[in-house]
């Protein structure tokens, strides 16, 4: 079986689930992963015969794709903010909106009155560790702590920290029942914010494969994490401290209201798709 044969089989098997352009993308991603060929090399080696082992790998991938399993989980990795991260079913697949959150945070921190050599940052709900590790790469002197309730998610985060050789303090705790004991200059979070009543609206490829703990609010109150963060910010966010939150687009005004009284600035910001997606506040 050749590379061209695999491409034809892939197109035939997943044609009803993916567009032609998506199929071409997936094909190039997996050929690069398994055979180490870029797109130009793929075209030049379309008649390359596959080994029995590689043929089996491709067939297994096609079987997984037919279940709508996200390709990042099949690969075991993804790219985010120009960095490669290990991912599995215990952590969310990073979204473009979270890249936007980090872009806003990095720019705001750099232009702030905070001492960049003495920064203390708290990340709540770390997942695969993308937020603290991107921040650590940009603010190498910062002391960054990250909380997550899932031990398996923290295993992935620690693996990513080791891969990038970046130091972050990972804390295994249920944040909603966790008492902070030190102050921070920056608090940042992309917590579970989808309401239980919204599950019917979520794509099967998301809710069937990604961890529900990281997606859905643990109670009927979709703002429960934001309320706890608001309370903690009163006591544990330093003067001139900054807060960065990714939020439920349906609850933008309600989320912003939690922070208006305690911060000198609190803004609701839209993402690139025009949805209310972030709350940024300065104390």
C-alpha positions as CSV (number, residue, x, y, z in Angstrom):
1,X,0.0,0.0,0.0
2,X,1.3,3.4,-1.0
3,X,1.0,6.9,0.5
4,X,-1.5,7.7,-2.3
5,X,-3.6,4.7,-1.5
6,X,-3.8,5.8,2.2
7,X,-5.0,9.2,1.1
8,X,-7.7,7.7,-1.1
9,X,-8.9,5.4,1.7
10,X,-8.9,8.3,4.2
11,X,-11.0,10.4,1.9
12,X,-13.5,7.6,1.3
13,X,-13.8,6.6,4.9
14,X,-14.3,10.0,6.5
15,X,-15.9,11.9,3.7
16,X,-19.2,12.4,5.5
17,X,-17.5,13.8,8.7
18,X,-15.0,16.2,7.3
19,X,-14.7,18.6,4.3
20,X,-12.1,17.9,1.6
21,X,-9.9,20.7,3.0
22,X,-10.1,19.2,6.5
23,X,-9.3,15.7,5.1
24,X,-6.3,17.1,3.3
25,X,-5.1,18.8,6.5
26,X,-5.5,15.6,8.5
27,X,-3.7,13.5,5.9
28,X,-0.7,15.9,5.9
29,X,-0.6,16.0,9.7
30,X,-0.5,12.2,10.1
31,X,1.9,11.6,7.2
32,X,4.3,14.1,8.8
33,X,3.9,12.4,12.2
34,X,4.4,8.9,11.0
35,X,6.6,9.2,7.9
36,X,8.3,12.6,8.6
37,X,7.3,14.0,5.2
38,X,6.2,17.6,4.7
39,X,3.6,18.6,2.1
40,X,6.1,19.0,-0.8
41,X,7.7,15.6,0.1
42,X,4.3,14.0,0.2
43,X,3.6,15.0,-3.4
44,X,7.0,13.7,-4.4
45,X,6.6,10.4,-2.7
46,X,3.0,9.5,-3.4
47,X,4.0,6.1,-4.7
48,X,6.1,5.3,-1.6
49,X,5.3,1.9,-0.2
50,X,4.4,1.7,3.4
51,X,5.8,-0.8,5.8
52,X,3.3,-3.2,7.4
53,X,3.7,-1.3,10.8
54,X,3.0,2.1,9.2
55,X,0.1,0.8,7.3
56,X,-1.4,-0.5,10.5
57,X,-0.9,2.9,12.2
58,X,-2.7,4.7,9.4
59,X,-5.6,2.2,9.5
60,X,-5.9,2.7,13.3
61,X,-5.9,6.5,12.8
62,X,-8.7,6.2,10.2
63,X,-10.7,4.1,12.6
64,X,-10.3,6.7,15.4
65,X,-11.2,9.6,13.0
66,X,-14.4,7.8,12.1
67,X,-15.5,8.0,15.7
68,X,-15.0,11.8,15.6
69,X,-12.2,11.5,18.1
70,X,-10.3,14.8,17.9
71,X,-7.1,14.5,15.8
72,X,-5.1,16.1,18.6
73,X,-5.9,13.2,20.9
74,X,-4.9,10.7,18.2
75,X,-1.6,12.6,17.7
76,X,-1.1,12.9,21.4
77,X,0.0,16.5,20.9
78,X,-1.0,19.9,19.6
79,X,0.5,23.3,18.9
80,X,-0.5,26.3,20.9
81,X,1.0,29.8,21.0
82,X,3.9,28.5,18.9
83,X,4.7,25.8,21.4
84,X,4.1,22.0,21.3
85,X,2.0,20.5,24.1
86,X,1.3,16.9,25.0
87,X,-2.5,16.3,25.3
88,X,-4.8,13.4,26.1
89,X,-8.4,12.7,27.1
90,X,-7.7,14.0,30.6
91,X,-7.2,17.6,29.4
92,X,-9.0,20.0,27.1
93,X,-7.7,20.6,23.6
94,X,-6.5,24.2,23.6
95,X,-8.7,26.7,21.8
96,X,-7.8,29.8,19.8
97,X,-9.8,31.9,22.3
98,X,-7.3,30.9,25.0
99,X,-4.5,32.1,22.8
100,X,-6.3,35.4,22.6
101,X,-6.6,35.5,26.4
102,X,-2.8,35.0,26.7
103,X,-2.1,37.7,24.1
104,X,-4.2,40.1,26.1
105,X,-2.5,39.1,29.4
106,X,1.0,39.3,28.1
107,X,0.5,42.7,26.5
108,X,-1.3,44.1,29.6
109,X,1.3,42.7,32.0
110,X,4.2,44.1,30.0
111,X,2.7,47.6,30.0
112,X,1.6,47.5,33.6
113,X,3.2,49.0,36.7
114,X,4.0,45.6,38.1
115,X,7.6,44.6,38.8
116,X,8.3,42.0,36.1
117,X,11.3,40.6,38.0
118,X,9.1,39.8,41.0
119,X,5.9,38.7,39.5
120,X,3.7,36.2,41.3
121,X,1.0,34.6,39.1
122,X,-1.8,32.2,40.0
123,X,-3.5,30.1,37.3
124,X,-6.7,28.4,38.2
125,X,-7.8,25.3,36.3
126,X,-4.5,24.5,34.5
127,X,-5.4,21.5,32.5
128,X,-2.4,20.7,30.2
129,X,-0.5,23.6,31.6
130,X,-0.7,25.8,28.5
131,X,-1.5,29.1,30.3
132,X,1.2,29.0,33.0
133,X,3.9,27.6,30.6
134,X,3.3,30.3,28.0
135,X,3.4,32.9,30.7
136,X,6.6,31.4,32.2
137,X,8.2,31.5,28.7
138,X,7.4,35.2,28.4
139,X,8.1,36.1,32.1
140,X,11.0,33.9,33.0
141,X,11.5,35.5,36.5
142,X,7.9,35.0,37.5
143,X,6.8,32.6,40.2
144,X,3.8,30.8,38.8
145,X,1.5,28.5,40.7
146,X,-1.3,26.5,39.0
147,X,-4.2,24.7,40.5
148,X,-6.2,21.8,39.1
149,X,-8.6,19.2,40.7
150,X,-7.6,16.5,38.2
151,X,-4.5,14.5,39.1
152,X,-4.3,13.1,35.6
153,X,-4.5,16.6,34.1
154,X,-1.6,17.6,36.4
155,X,0.4,14.7,35.1
156,X,0.0,16.1,31.6
157,X,0.9,19.6,32.8
158,X,4.0,18.4,34.5
159,X,5.0,16.4,31.4
160,X,4.7,19.6,29.4
161,X,6.7,21.6,31.9
162,X,9.5,19.1,31.8
163,X,9.4,19.0,28.0
164,X,9.8,22.8,27.8
165,X,12.1,22.9,30.8
166,X,10.0,25.6,32.5
167,X,9.4,25.7,36.3
168,X,5.8,26.0,37.5
169,X,4.4,25.0,40.9
170,X,1.5,22.7,40.3
171,X,-1.1,22.3,43.1
172,X,-3.6,19.4,43.3
173,X,-6.7,20.9,44.9
174,X,-10.4,21.5,44.5
175,X,-10.3,25.2,44.0
176,X,-13.9,25.8,45.1
177,X,-13.0,24.4,48.5
178,X,-9.4,25.6,48.6
179,X,-8.1,28.5,50.7
180,X,-5.3,30.6,49.3
181,X,-2.6,31.6,51.7
182,X,-0.5,34.1,49.7
183,X,-0.9,37.1,47.5
184,X,-0.5,37.4,43.8
185,X,0.1,40.1,41.2
186,X,-1.8,38.3,38.5
187,X,-4.7,35.8,38.6
188,X,-5.6,34.2,35.4
189,X,-8.2,31.5,34.7
190,X,-10.1,29.6,32.0
191,X,-12.4,27.6,34.4
192,X,-15.2,25.2,33.5
193,X,-18.0,27.7,32.5
194,X,-20.5,25.8,30.3
195,X,-23.8,25.5,32.1
196,X,-25.4,22.1,32.6
197,X,-28.4,23.2,30.6
198,X,-26.1,23.9,27.6
199,X,-24.8,20.4,27.2
200,X,-27.3,19.7,24.4
201,X,-25.6,22.5,22.3
202,X,-22.1,21.0,22.5
203,X,-20.7,19.0,19.6
204,X,-20.4,15.3,20.1
205,X,-16.6,15.4,19.3
206,X,-16.2,17.7,22.3
207,X,-18.5,16.2,25.0
208,X,-17.9,12.6,24.0
209,X,-14.1,12.9,24.2
210,X,-13.0,15.9,26.3
211,X,-13.1,15.8,30.1
212,X,-16.5,17.0,31.3
213,X,-14.9,18.2,34.5
214,X,-13.0,20.8,32.5
215,X,-16.0,21.8,30.4
216,X,-19.0,22.0,32.6
217,X,-19.8,23.9,35.8
218,X,-20.0,21.4,38.7
219,X,-23.3,23.0,39.8
220,X,-26.3,24.6,38.3
221,X,-24.6,27.9,38.8
222,X,-22.4,28.5,35.8
223,X,-20.7,31.4,37.5
224,X,-19.6,29.5,40.6
225,X,-15.9,29.7,39.7
226,X,-16.1,33.4,38.9
227,X,-17.7,34.1,42.2
228,X,-15.0,32.3,44.1
229,X,-12.3,34.1,42.1
230,X,-14.0,37.4,42.8
231,X,-13.9,36.7,46.5
232,X,-10.3,35.6,46.4
233,X,-9.3,38.6,44.4
234,X,-10.5,40.9,47.2
235,X,-8.0,39.4,49.6
236,X,-5.2,37.9,47.6
237,X,-4.7,40.1,44.5
238,X,-2.1,42.8,45.2
239,X,-2.6,46.5,44.6
240,X,-2.2,47.2,40.8
241,X,-2.8,43.5,40.4
242,X,-4.4,42.2,37.2
243,X,-7.1,39.6,36.5
244,X,-7.6,37.8,33.3
245,X,-10.6,35.5,32.7
246,X,-12.0,33.5,29.8
247,X,-15.8,33.4,30.2
248,X,-19.1,32.0,28.9
249,X,-20.1,34.2,26.0
250,X,-23.8,34.0,27.2
251,X,-22.9,35.4,30.6
252,X,-20.6,38.3,29.8
253,X,-22.5,41.1,31.6
254,X,-23.3,38.9,34.6
255,X,-19.6,37.9,34.9
256,X,-18.4,41.5,34.6
257,X,-20.8,42.6,37.3
258,X,-18.9,40.4,39.8
259,X,-15.8,42.5,39.4
260,X,-17.0,46.1,38.9
261,X,-17.0,47.1,42.6
262,X,-13.6,45.7,43.6
263,X,-11.5,46.9,40.7
264,X,-10.6,50.3,39.5
265,X,-11.0,48.9,35.9
266,X,-13.1,46.0,34.7
267,X,-13.8,45.4,31.1
268,X,-15.7,42.9,29.0
269,X,-13.8,42.1,25.8
270,X,-15.0,40.3,22.7
271,X,-13.0,37.6,21.0
272,X,-12.1,37.7,17.3
273,X,-15.5,36.1,16.5
274,X,-17.3,38.9,18.1
275,X,-18.5,37.0,21.2
276,X,-18.2,38.3,24.8
277,X,-15.2,36.1,25.9
278,X,-12.9,37.8,28.4
279,X,-13.1,39.9,31.5
280,X,-9.9,41.8,32.3
281,X,-9.7,43.8,35.5
282,X,-7.0,46.0,37.2
283,X,-7.1,46.5,41.0
